[in-house]
Amino acid sequence: MRRVFLLLAVLAASGCATSPDADPRDPLEPMNRALFNFNDAFDEAIGTPVAKGYRAVLHQEIRTRISNFFSNLGDVFIGVNNILQGKFQDGVEDWARVAFNSTIGLAGIHDVASEMGLEKHDEDFGQTFGHWGIGSGPYLVLPFLGPSTLRDGTGLALDFYADPMNEFSPSEVRDPLWVVRLINRRADLLDASSLLEQAALDRYIFLRDAYLQRRRSQIYDGSPPRQRDEEVNEPPPPAVK
């Protein structure tokens, strides 16, 4: 991750020139498009074939159990982020999900918490920074990781650092788990990728706009205020009552 962000900083320093018609949210579009094309080529050559092979070999039920296992790990810091955003009830529910799924759900492979009525949330440090009033900053395309912003990229580094899977040892166990996690995630997105290829004339713009709209909606819990076209950094969300 350190190497990725160092590369990003170097590219940003060399790609700051923008055209007068550039989207104000995307002042580094030339650099971002180059990284988008790199990611696209990598995914076409390696990511998609591996994901298709993975999905062909493993039955959907097994893939669901694998997704549940990694989702259970994610609930730990989803709870932390809900607490940091002042959503204490959601945070407690997230940790209750971990407790029930890790025990009754056999290390998380069965999502018994959802069956018990405990809703699955989706929070990360990028959303927490946004809730605290930190603007999104410029749109960024991260090598291998895809759409982000300066704020969300910083949050992503913290998400990675705090991920409970980093505590797994030895590395002979931890590293293959990271590989399986990434492949499983890519396999889950295969259908969405096919739809994107059919629907988008300019896939870069389509993904950029979709990402920024989705992140804004997530930060405001699905009810974002109206935003002027010229605004780059959103105002802070209202305090949780």
Secondary structure as the mmCIF struct_conf table of DSSP 4:
data_model
#
loop_
_struct_conf.conf_type_id
_struct_conf.id
_struct_conf.beg_label_comp_id
_struct_conf.beg_label_asym_id
_struct_conf.beg_label_seq_id
_struct_conf.end_label_comp_id
_struct_conf.end_label_asym_id
_struct_conf.end_label_seq_id
HELX_RH_AL_P HELX_RH_AL_P1 ARG A 2 SER A 14
TURN_TY1_P TURN_TY1_P1 PRO A 20 ASP A 21
BEND BEND1 ALA A 22 ALA A 22
TURN_TY1_P TURN_TY1_P2 PRO A 24 ARG A 25
TURN_TY1_P TURN_TY1_P3 PRO A 27 LEU A 28
HELX_RH_AL_P HELX_RH_AL_P2 GLU A 29 PHE A 42
HELX_RH_PI_P HELX_RH_PI_P1 ASP A 43 GLY A 47
HELX_RH_AL_P HELX_RH_AL_P3 THR A 48 VAL A 57
BEND BEND2 LEU A 58 LEU A 58
HELX_RH_AL_P HELX_RH_AL_P4 GLN A 60 LEU A 84
TURN_TY1_P TURN_TY1_P4 GLN A 85 GLY A 86
HELX_RH_AL_P HELX_RH_AL_P5 PHE A 88 THR A 103
TURN_TY1_P TURN_TY1_P5 ILE A 104 ILE A 109
BEND BEND3 HIS A 110 HIS A 110
HELX_RH_AL_P HELX_RH_AL_P6 VAL A 112 GLU A 115
TURN_TY1_P TURN_TY1_P6 MET A 116 GLY A 117
HELX_RH_AL_P HELX_RH_AL_P7 PHE A 125 HIS A 131
TURN_TY1_P TURN_TY1_P7 TRP A 132 GLY A 133
BEND BEND4 PRO A 138 PRO A 138
STRN STRN1 TYR A 139 LEU A 142
TURN_TY1_P TURN_TY1_P8 PRO A 143 LEU A 145
STRN STRN2 GLY A 146 THR A 149
HELX_RH_AL_P HELX_RH_AL_P8 LEU A 150 ALA A 162
HELX_RH_3T_P HELX_RH_3T_P1 PRO A 164 GLU A 167
BEND BEND5 PRO A 170 PRO A 170
HELX_RH_AL_P HELX_RH_AL_P9 SER A 171 ASP A 188
TURN_TY1_P TURN_TY1_P9 LEU A 189 LEU A 189
HELX_RH_AL_P HELX_RH_AL_P10 LEU A 190 ALA A 199
BEND BEND6 LEU A 201 ASP A 202
HELX_RH_AL_P HELX_RH_AL_P11 ARG A 203 ILE A 219
TURN_TY1_P TURN_TY1_P10 TYR A 220 GLY A 222
HELX_LH_PP_P HELX_LH_PP_P1 PRO A 224 ARG A 226
TURN_TY1_P TURN_TY1_P11 ASP A 229 GLU A 230
BEND BEND7 ASN A 233 ASN A 233
HELX_LH_PP_P HELX_LH_PP_P2 GLU A 234 VAL A 240
#
